[in-house]
Amino acid sequence: MTVTPLYTADEIDAEIAQAKLDLAAARKALSTQITTGGTDRRIQREQVKSLQDHLGWLQQQRAGLQIGYGAQSHVGRPAR
């Protein structure tokens, strides 16, 4: 039984690029206050954490596409 990937490699790369931009914008916004339409708001650290978690998930999806899902083994001698 094969696993049908949710995204293609190109879609994941595009998502990662956008998530990186969003993360950079959120980090910059932590030190500044945003005023839009007369309301003030700040980006909070929870949003940065959720963006970092999303980037980690996207990386797992990309690794799954490249090397496959499931248990992986490393062949070689252990370090002494």
QUIWOWO-V830807 format. One record per residue. RES is the residue in one letter. SS is DSSP state (a for helix, b for strand, c for the rest). OMEGA is omega as a letter, one per 20 degrees, with the letter a starting at -180 (999 if undefined). BURIAL is b if it has 16 or more other ideal C-beta (glycine too) atoms within 10 Angstrom, else e. Layout:
RES;SS;OMEGA;BURIAL
RES;SS;OMEGA;BURIAL
This chain:
M;c;a;e
T;c;r;e
V;c;r;e
T;c;a;e
P;c;r;e
L;c;a;e
Y;c;r;e
T;c;a;e
A;a;r;e
D;a;r;e
E;a;r;e
I;a;r;b
D;a;r;e
A;a;r;e
E;a;r;b
I;a;r;b
A;a;r;e
Q;a;r;e
A;a;r;b
K;a;r;e
L;a;r;e
D;a;r;e
L;a;r;b
A;a;r;e
A;a;r;e
A;a;r;b
R;a;r;e
K;a;a;e
A;a;r;b
L;a;a;e
S;c;r;e
T;c;r;e
Q;c;a;e
I;b;r;e
T;b;r;e
T;b;r;e
G;c;r;e
G;c;r;e
T;b;r;e
D;b;r;e
R;b;r;e
R;c;r;e
I;c;a;b
Q;c;a;e
R;a;r;e
E;a;r;e
Q;a;r;b
V;a;r;b
K;a;a;e
S;a;r;e
L;a;r;b
Q;a;r;e
D;a;r;e
H;a;r;e
L;a;r;b
G;a;r;e
W;a;r;e
L;a;r;b
Q;a;r;e
Q;a;r;e
Q;a;r;b
R;a;r;b
A;a;r;e
G;a;r;e
L;a;a;b
Q;a;a;e
I;a;r;e
G;c;a;e
Y;c;r;e
G;c;a;e
A;c;r;e
Q;c;r;e
S;c;r;e
H;c;a;e
V;c;r;e
G;c;r;e
R;c;r;e
P;c;r;e
A;c;r;e
R;c;999;e
